[in-house]
């Protein structure tokens, strides 16, 4: 029997699509069932959870020579002086519906400021020039990416979190490494894009893998005997459509059946959720699925969840929503967020404590929000890679460090292990289920599944 009224608010490999779904790219359409790419079955041995590092990649391997954008840089010393390294980013800081990744700037600033306070990296201070805002407009993303390359002349772009993948062309031509949260296809299939949790939304013609991590966490919430069925609703664009395929295949790996899968929410926003809700409520042979997943922006997901509740839906709504600033909203009490990294809690974990301290000191007034953490951990990844590369720094030596030496990025208990170059084509299969109860968020330790090839 399903637990009435429980809402799972998801932001993970499965859920990053929710923010990526704001993309201005065209496309969309819909598909139904089978995760969009053939029913996925995996070895039962892979459907087990383990620690946040050392996860199994089974039969997934990658020759870095097959990646796009892997040529030498035409200006390998751009942005580098004997005493400084110039870095700057590109993000959808604003959108017509409000801020998107607005806190990535102060998040990154806090980490870079601490690095400089500690003496810089290999004798150089970080000259962080800020983040260009594309306004969540795909055309402007391309323009601003060219500006980062041609005007800013940065060594690497960080943080990069646009809702469009249109930054890739400019960055590829310049062989510009970029770092952020891999919520668009720009982070997949090339040698220069580094997502803090790997590649989340591979393009239609890209290599696909199955991530068993997040789906295992959701499966544990279902009561005994509940049908393992899922319906998926996305924004009408290519990012959401491709992301839903990846998400659907992940859920299939945990034994779920995808009974509804459509990218149909207008880019302009959902005005009437009734037609979608009516379809969902009958999608499993005349009854609703047990779980409904939204690859939509926050506002649309709330409209869908509200309408589903009014229609009598008693299952689990899965939506991209986590932020400590919503803790006091009564309607969200006893809700969940599935995140791919430990979201600032417990605060006494050493890495979380350091992050919170840095935000308070160098970016005062910044909430420990999901997007602030995106900026902070993206910057942290860059600092570590610069330290590993050392004093003899060029774009090419930096990329060699990351792509040809079995490089890993890992923050114990907080940011799960990623492996490079492997995670150019796969997501780190890790998650934690964060619970909001009586105005307080709590989270168990991160747990990881495995990745395996998708059909």
GUBAKE-794895 format. One record per residue: residue in three letters; y, x, z of N, C-alpha, C in turn. Coordinates in steps of 0.2 Angstrom, whole numbers, plus 5000, padded with zeros to 4 digits. Atoms other than C-alpha are relative to their C-alpha. Last residue first. Layout:
N
ALAYXZYXZYXZ ...
! end
This chain:
455
UNK500250025007499751064875500650004995 UNK500050075001500451154891499849994993 UNK499850025006500051324897500049934999 UNK500550005005499951354915500249984994 UNK499850015006501051384930499550014995 UNK500249955005500551374948500349984993 UNK500650025003500951284964499950064995 UNK500149995007502251354976499349974997 UNK500750005002502851294993500050014993 UNK500250015007504551315001499350014999 UNK499949945004504651295020499849984992 UNK500649964999504951115027500150074996 UNK500549985005506651045026499550045002 UNK500549954998507850945037499550014994 UNK500549985004509450845033499550055003 UNK500249935000510350755046499550014995 UNK499549965001511250585046499950085000 UNK499550014994509950485055500650054999 UNK500150054995508650555043500550005005 UNK499450024997508850645026499849945005 UNK500050074998507250735021500749995004 UNK499550004995507150895010500149925002 UNK499850074999505550915001500449995005 UNK500150034993505251094996500349935000 UNK499650064997504851164979500049995007 UNK499950004993504051304968500549945002 UNK500350064998503351324951500049985008 UNK500449984994504551454945499749935003 UNK499650014994505051384928499650035006 UNK500350044995504351454912500449995006 UNK500450055004504851534895499749955005 UNK499650025005506151664901499749944996 UNK499650064999505251664917500549984995 UNK500450065000503951784910500449945001 UNK499750055005505251924906499749935000 UNK499749995006505451934921499650054996 UNK500249935003504651864936500250004993 UNK500050005007505451734948499850074997 UNK500149955005505051724966500049984993 UNK500749985002505651584976500050054995 UNK500050015008507451574983499350034998 UNK499550045003507451535002500049994993 UNK499950074997505951595012500649964997 UNK500550034996506151775006500249945003 UNK499750004994507451794992499549975005 UNK500350044995506551844976500450015007 UNK499550024996506951914959499849955006 UNK500150064996505552004951500749995003 UNK499450024995505652134937499949945003 UNK500350054995503952174928500549995006 UNK500349964994504852334921499749955005 UNK500549965002505352274903499750045006 UNK500550025004506452134905499450044998 UNK500250074999507652154919499449984996 UNK500250014993507852334920499749945001 UNK500649974999507952344901499750005007 UNK500550055003509252214901499350035000 UNK500050064996510352324912499549954998 UNK500449974994509952484902499949945005 UNK500749985002510552394886499650025006 UNK500350065001512152324894499250004998 UNK499850035007512552494900499749935000 UNK500050075001512452564918500349994993 UNK500049995007512052744922499949934997 UNK499349985003512552714940500050014993 UNK499749934998511052614945500650024997 UNK499849965006509952484936500350075002 UNK500649975002509152424953500250044994 UNK500349954996510852394960499450044998 UNK499649945001511452304945499850065005 UNK500249965006509952194946500450064998 UNK500649964999510252154964499850044994 UNK499949944996512052114961499450045001 UNK499649955004511651994947500150075004 UNK500549985004510351894957500350064995 UNK500549964996511551874971499550044995 UNK499749934999512851814959499650055003 UNK499949975006511651674953500350075001 UNK500749965001511151644971500050034993 UNK500149944995513051614976499350034998 UNK499649955001513451504960499850065005 UNK500149985007511951394961500450064999 UNK500649965000512151384980499850034993 UNK499849944996513951314978499450055000 UNK499749965005513151194965500350065003 UNK500449985005511951124978500350054995 UNK500250055005513251104991499550044995 UNK500649975002513551215006499649954996 UNK500650034997515351145007499450044997 UNK500550025005516751265002499449975004 UNK500050075002518151255015499549984995 UNK499950054995518351445016500149934997 UNK499850065003517751545001500049945005 UNK499749985007517651725007500249944996 UNK499649945000517251705026500450014993 UNK499550014995516451535027500650055000 UNK499550055002515551555011500549995005 UNK499549985006514951725016500449954998 UNK499549964998514351655033500450034995 UNK499650044997513351515025500650045003 UNK499650045005512551635013500549965003 UNK499649955004512051755027500449964995 UNK499549984995511351615038500550054997 UNK499550055000510351555023500650015005 UNK499650005006509651725020500549945000 UNK499649955001509151745038500450004994 UNK500349955004508451575041500450064998 UNK500149944997509451505055499550054996 UNK499549955000510251375044499950075004 UNK499749994994508651285041500550055000 UNK500350024994509351235029499250025000 UNK499649984994510451305016499849985006 UNK499350025001509551215002500550015006 UNK499950034993507851305002500849995000 UNK499949954995507551324983500249975007 UNK500449945002506751214970500250065004 UNK499649955003507351054978499650064999 UNK500549945002506450894980500450054997 UNK499849965006507750774989499550064999 UNK500349945001507150635001500350044994 UNK500149995007507850475009499850084999 UNK500849995001507650415026499950014993 UNK500449984994509550365026499349994999 UNK500449955002510350355009499550025006 UNK500550025005511050185011499550054998 UNK500650044997511850235027499549994995 UNK500150065004512950365019499449975002 UNK499850064996513350495033499949934996 UNK500450014994512350635025500249945004 UNK500250075000513150625008499649985006 UNK499550044999514150785011499949924999 UNK499950014993512650885013500549955001 UNK499449974998512250864995500149985007 UNK500049964993510650824986500750035001 UNK499450014995510450694972499850045006 UNK499749944999509450704955500650005005 UNK499349995003508450544957500350075001 UNK499949935000506650494961500650014996 UNK499549985005506450314965500150075001 UNK499649944998504750274975500550024994 UNK500349945001503950104975500550065002 UNK500249984993504449934982499750084999 UNK500449935000505349874967499950035007 UNK500650004996505949694971499650064999 UNK500550045004507249664957499350005004 UNK499950075000508649704969499549964996 UNK500150034993507849874973500249925000 UNK500750004999507749914954499949975007 UNK500350065003509549864952499350005001 UNK499750064997510149984966499749944996 UNK500350014994509050124959500249945004 UNK500750025001509650104942499649995006 UNK500050065003511450104947499349974999 UNK499850044995511250254958500049934998 UNK500650014996510350344944500149965006 UNK500550045004511850304932499350005004 UNK499750075000513150374945499549954996 UNK500050034994512150534948500249935000 UNK499549994995511850584930500049965006 UNK499350035001510250544922500550035005 UNK499749945003508450614921500749984997 UNK499450005004507850474932500350074998 UNK499649945000506050464939500649994995 UNK499650005006505150304944500550065000 UNK499449955000503650324955500449984994 UNK499949994993502350184958500650055001 UNK500349944998502450114941500150015008 UNK499649935001503049934939499550065002 UNK499749994993501849784935500450074999 UNK499750064997501449704918500250015007 UNK500550065001500149834912500349945003 UNK500749994998501149974920499649944999 UNK500249955004502849954911499350025001 UNK500650025003503249784918499650054996 UNK500450054995504549824931499449984997 UNK500449964995505149974920499549955004 UNK500649965004505549854905499650045005 UNK500550055002506549734916499450034997 UNK500450024994507449884924499549954999 UNK500549944998507949954908499649985005 UNK500549995005508649784902499550065001 UNK500550055001509549754918499550014995 UNK500749975000510449924920499549954999 UNK500550064998512049854913499350035001 UNK499650064997513549974912499649955002 UNK500450065000512650144910500549945003 UNK500250024993513750294906499749934999 UNK499450034997514650354890499949975007 UNK499649944997513150464886500749975003 UNK499549975004512150304885500450065003 UNK499450024996510550284895500650034996 UNK499750065003509050274883500749995003 UNK499349975000507950434884500549954997 UNK499550025005506350334887500650045002 UNK499649945001504650374895500549994995 UNK499350025004503650234902500450075000 UNK500150075003501750234908500749984997 UNK499350025002501650424913499949934996 UNK500050035007499950434922500749984998 UNK499650065002499950554937499949974993 UNK500450065001498550664941500449944999 UNK500250034993499450814948499749945000 UNK500449944997499550904931499749985007 UNK500750015002500150734924499550055003 UNK500350064996501650754935499349994998 UNK500149984993502050924927499749955004 UNK500649965000501750854910499950035007 UNK500650045001503050724913499450045000 UNK500150034993504350844920499449964999 UNK500349954995504150954904499949975007 UNK500749985002504250804893499850055005 UNK500550054998505750734903499350024998 UNK500249994993506650894900499549955003 UNK500449944999506550884882499850015007 UNK500650015003507250714882499550055000 UNK500450044996508550754894499449984997 UNK500249964994509150904885499649955004 UNK500649965001509050814868499850035007 UNK499949935003510250674873499450045000 UNK500250005007510150484877500350074997 UNK499450015004510150504896499850014993 UNK499549955000508450484904500649984996 UNK499550025004507150364911500550055000 UNK499449955000505450404917500549974995 UNK499650025006504050294923500650045000 UNK499349985000502650364934500449974994 UNK499650025006500950304939500750025001 UNK499649945001499750374953500349994993 UNK500149985006499250204959500450064998 UNK499450015004499350194978499850034993 UNK500250065004497550194986500649994995 UNK500750015003498050305000499949944996 UNK500550034996499950315002499350004997 UNK500450065001500950424991499549985005 UNK499650064997502050554999499649944999 UNK500250014993500750694995500449945003 UNK500750034999500950664976499849995007 UNK499950075001502850704977499349965001 UNK499650034994502450874984500149935000 UNK500450004994501150904971500349985006 UNK500450065000502350854957499550005006 UNK499650064998503550984962499649945001 UNK499750004993502351134961500349935002 UNK500450054996501151104946500449995007 UNK499849984993502351184933499749955005 UNK500050054995501651164915500150035007 UNK500549984994502151284902500049945004 UNK500050044994502951254885499550025005 UNK500749994996503351384872500149955006 UNK500149944996504851324861499350005004 UNK500549955004504951214846499950065004 UNK500650035003505651064856499550044997 UNK499950045006506751164866499449984997 UNK500249975006506251224884500249964994 UNK500050055006507151134898499950044994 UNK500150074998506951224915499949954994 UNK499850045006506851414911499749935002 UNK500449995007506751514927500349954995 UNK500750024999507251474945499649994993 UNK500249984993508851584946499349975002 UNK499950054996508951564927499750015007 UNK500449994994509151724917500249945005 UNK499850064995509751704899499550005006 UNK499449984997509751874889500249945005 UNK500049944995508051894882500650015004 UNK499649945003507851724873500050055006 UNK500249975006506551584874500450064997 UNK500750005002507351474887499950044993 UNK500349954996509051484896499350014998 UNK499749945001510051404882499650055004 UNK500549955004508751264883500350074999 UNK499950025007509851184897499550054996 UNK500150075001509551174916500149984993 UNK500250005007509251364919499949924998 UNK500650044999510351384934499849974994 UNK499850064997511451534932499449965002 UNK500450024994511451704924500349935003 UNK499750054997512051774907499549975006 UNK500550034995511651934898500449945004 UNK499750004994512851964883499549965005 UNK500549984995511952024868500350005007 UNK499749954997513651984858499550045005 UNK499749955005512851884845500250065003 UNK500549965004511751804858500250054995 UNK500349954996513151754869499550044997 UNK499549944999514151674855499750055005 UNK499949965006512551574850500550065001 UNK500549955002511951534867500250044994 UNK499749934998513551444874499550054997 UNK499749975006513051284865500450065002 UNK500349945001511751234878500450044994 UNK500249995007512751094885499750074999 UNK500550055001512951044903499850004993 UNK499750055005513751214906499449945000 UNK500350064998513151324921500349944996 UNK500050045006513451504918499649945001 UNK500650055001513851594934500149974993 UNK500350034994513951734928500649975004 UNK499750074998514251804911499749975006 UNK500450055000513951994909500349935002 UNK500649975001514952144905499449955000 UNK500449984994516452044902499450034999 UNK500449945001517552054887499750025006 UNK500149974993518751914893499650075000 UNK499449994996519451884876499950035007 UNK499549965004518051904863500650015004 UNK500249945004516451864873500650044998 UNK500349954995517151744887499850064996 UNK499449974996518251664873499750055005 UNK499749955004516751634862500650045003 UNK500549955000515851544876500350064996 UNK499949964994517451444879499550065000 UNK499449975000517351384861500150055006 UNK500049955005515551344861500650045000 UNK500549954998515651244877500050064996 UNK499649964996517251154870499550065003 UNK499649965005516151084857500450055004 UNK500449965004514851024870500450054995 UNK499950025007516150944882499650064995 UNK500650035002515750954900500049974993 UNK499950075000517551004903499449964999 UNK500150045006517151174897500149935000 UNK500350074999517851264912500049974993 UNK499750055004518051454912499749935000 UNK500550045004517451544928500449954995 UNK500150084999518251674938499649974995 UNK499450035003518851854934500049935001 UNK500250075001517551944946500749964997 UNK499450035001517952134946499849934997 UNK500150065004516452194955500749974999 UNK499950074997516752364963499949954994 UNK499550055004515852514956500149945004 UNK499349975001515052664965500549964997 UNK500149935003513252604963500750034998 UNK500749995003513752424967500050074997 UNK500150015007515252384978499350024998 UNK499949945004515652464995499949994992 UNK500549954998515052335007500050064996 UNK499849984994516652235005499550055003 UNK499449955000516352234987500250025007 UNK500249945004514652154988500550055000 UNK500449974995515352025001499750074997 UNK499649984995516651974988499650045006 UNK499749945003515351954975500550045005 UNK500549955001514351834985500350074998 UNK500249984994515851734990499550065000 UNK499549964997516551724973499850035007 UNK500149935003514851664966500650045003 UNK500649974998514951514978499950074997 UNK499949974994516851484975499350035003 UNK499549954999516551464957500150035007 UNK500349945002514951364957500450065000 UNK500049954994515751234967499750064998 UNK499449984998516351124952500050065005 UNK500249944997514651114943500650035004 UNK500749995001514950934938499750065004 UNK500249935000516650864944499250014999 UNK499949964994517150694939499750075000 UNK500250044995516550564926500150035007 UNK499750075000517550634912499849965006 UNK500350055005516850804917500449945001 UNK499850075000517450954927499649964995 UNK499750014994516751124932500349935001 UNK499750075000515651124917500249985007 UNK500350054997515351314918500349934999 UNK499850065004515751474910499649955003 UNK500550055002515751644920500349944996 UNK499750075000516551804923499649954997 UNK500550065001516051984927500449945000 UNK499650065001517052154925499449944999 UNK500450045005516152304932500349935000 UNK500150075000517252434941499649974995 UNK499950034993517652614946499849925000 UNK500349954995517052724931500049965007 UNK499649944999517452574920499750045005 UNK500249954995516252444913500650055000 UNK499950034994516752274904499950065006 UNK499450054999516052324888500049985007 UNK499749984994514852484889500649955001 UNK500449994994513552424877500350015006 UNK499549974996514752364863499650015007 UNK499649975004513552314849500550045004 UNK499350025000512252274861500450044996 UNK499549964996510452314856500749975000 UNK499749945003509352174850500550045004 UNK500349944997508352054860500250064997 UNK499549964997509251894856499850065004 UNK499450005004507651794853500650045004 UNK499550044997506051834863500650014995 UNK500050065003504551894854500649965001 UNK499749995006504852074859500049934996 UNK499350015000504652014877500350024993 UNK499749945003502851984874500750005000 UNK499450005005502451844886500150074998 UNK499749935001500951794896500550004995 UNK499350005003500351624903500250075000 UNK500149985007498451614906500750014997 UNK500650015004498551594925500050044993 UNK499850025007500351614931499449994995 UNK500549995006499751604949500449984994 UNK500350065003501051614963499650024994 UNK500749995002501351774972499649954997 UNK500149945005502951714980499350014999 UNK499550005005503551554989500050074995 UNK499349974997501951534998500550004994 UNK500049944996500451424992500750025002 UNK499349974999500151244986499950075004 UNK499949994993498551184978500650045001 UNK499650054997498351104961499950015008 UNK499349985001497851264952500449945004 UNK499849944996496051254958500850015000 UNK499850024994495951084950500250055005 UNK500549994996496051164933500249985007 UNK500049934997497351074924499450015004 UNK500549994995497450924913500050075002 UNK500149934997498950874903499549995005 UNK500250004993498950724891499850075003 UNK500749994999499850764875499850005007 UNK500349955004501650804872499350015001 UNK499649995006502850664878499650064996 UNK499549944999502250674896500350024993 UNK500349935001500750574890500550055001 UNK500649984997501750404890499850084998 UNK500350044994503150344880499350035001 UNK500750005001504450424869499749975006 UNK500550024994506250394867499350024998 UNK500650035002507750444857499649985006 UNK500350064995508850574863499449974997 UNK500750005001509850674849499749945005 UNK500350065002511550734852499350005000 UNK500449995006512150874863499849934998 UNK499650045005513550824876499650014993 UNK499949965006512450874890500349964995 UNK499350025002512550764906500250034993 UNK500050075004510650764906500749984998 UNK500049985007510750944912500149944995 UNK499449985001511150874929500150034993 UNK499550054998509750764930500750024998 UNK499850045006508650884920500549955002 UNK499449965003508750994936500249964994 UNK499450034999507550864943500650034997 UNK500050075003505850904938500749974999 UNK500249995007506151084941500049944996 UNK500449955001507051024956499850024993 UNK499749955004508250904962499650065000 UNK500349945002507450744968500550044996 UNK499549975004508050604979499850074998 UNK500049935000506550504985500550034995 UNK499749975006506950324990499950085000 UNK499949935000505950225002500250034993 UNK499349974999506250045002500150075000 UNK499450045003504549975005500650045001 UNK499550004995503150105008500649974997 UNK499449965001501750074995500549985006 UNK499450045000500050005000500650045000 
! end
